[in-house]
Amino acid sequence: MRHFSWLVLLVVLNSLGCQSGPKVEICIVDGREHSKKLDCSDARTNSVYYLEAILADGYFCMSPSHSQSFFYACKQRRSVDVDVCILHGIDAIFLCGGVSPEREYALEWGEGKGYICTNPRDMRLLMNWCYR
């Protein structure tokens, strides 16, 4: 299953042409209740590692489809309405929302399986690059 996660990540990021963007940490939520880990890759250090959910507290996460929409819009320098979740690592839940307050909701760890996440610093780098 681990290889499937990395394959999805590489396909999504490579198809969106992100190699020209900032070097950031990208993680994929494993969704397994017993481990509560993220599979991560850091482009700055060329490292691949596991990160426990509690250490990823405050990370920004999006579903695979919303991540794809975000990166596609970013590449075109336009905004897009996607739901963004913040990982509450201690409880291993995602607090999510969109542009309108009616779209606020929470997800359990297993429901976030496959979500693509990054740390707050790298999310700022991505946002600055997208809207420069």
Helices and strands as residue ranges (DSSP letters): H 2-15, G 18-20, E 25-29, E 37-42, E 47-52, G 53-56, E 60-62, H 64-75, E 84-88, E 93-97, G 101-103, E 105-108, G 109-112, E 116-118, H 120-130
